Amino acid sequence: MSKLKKRVGIAFAAIAVTGLTLFAAASVFARVRLAKHYDTHRLGLPLPPESDTAAVLRGKHLVTARYGCAGCHGQNLGGGVMIDDPAIGNVRGPNLTRGKGNRTANYSMADWDRVVRHGVKPDGTPAVMPSDDFFKMSDAELSDIVAYVRSVPRVDGEVPTPSFGPVGKVLLALGKMPLSAEHMPSSDHPSEPPPVADSAQFGEHLAATCVTCHRQNLAGGPMAFGPPSWPAAANLTQHATGLGSWSFDDFDKALTHGVSKDGHSLRAPMSDVVQGTKGMDMTERRALWTYLRQVSPTPTNPG
């Protein structure tokens, strides 16, 4: 019996050592991934003038209804919670206002462009930001967003930099936690967005903000980030496992009231997204539906 106990103890010790070694390796690979430097093009636009009230109003609609900035940066843009899970990590959207503790006071338009549309911080390292959703944002929209962000009331508050728990470090090491900087677009951004109309072209532009969760083919499936409580992203295509049986009214109710076709309330993170999409106007919501009806029906993505 004593020999058996000794062998079991040795086996457990070996497992523990192996686990610690793998975790140490994961921590190193995670740090290496987050320390890599990326080059992007340099946007030559000037910062929008603070006196441009029309730009501020356009930017307010983009920030609050289309691009969901409050979901990560808080309703007052003074900082918000993206992930708060001991196993995965503590990731918070930084303070974007001009108050104490902000990260953007000295940003040029090139800096805004790099972090928003490429996921790259001014120092060249990757930001933990879902910039995939903003790859197709036009220069005009980015300028209007900056105009609005620079106009909001100052909020004083230092937001801690991201930190990762054991699961988060493993996900980073294995490449399972997405970093937008690793697959940023190589093509130029459009200078202007498509005309506002109930059209597939405009709807496709709006749907570009859905890809981080619903994937490039919009067929949803399990998300590679976020806490375990988050459900799989819905399939937005017209497949039977997606929105095939939905009407526009069903879709509109989900975007404006956070209620699925079956009457169930949408869960996080979509319930947070609805706080923005309910501010979209009818033309925007119809255009999004017009586009989604033209996307090829695709089975829900596997894990």
Secondary structure, 3 states (H helix, E strand, C coil): CHHHHHHHHHHHHHHHHHHHHHHHHHHHHHHHHHHCCCCCCCCCCCCCCCCCHHHHHHHHHHHHHHCCCHHHHCCCCCCEEEEEECCCEEEEECCCCCCCCCCCCCCCHHHHHHHHHCCECCCCCECCCCHHHHCCCCHHHHHHHHHHHCCCCCCCCCCCCCEECHHHHHHHHCCCCCCHHHHCCCCCCCCCCCCCCCCHHHHHHHHHHHHHHHCCCCCCECCCCCCCCCCCECCCCCCCCCCCCCCHHHHHHHHHHCECCCCCECCCCHHHHHHHHCCCCHHHHHHHHHHHCCCCCCCCCCC
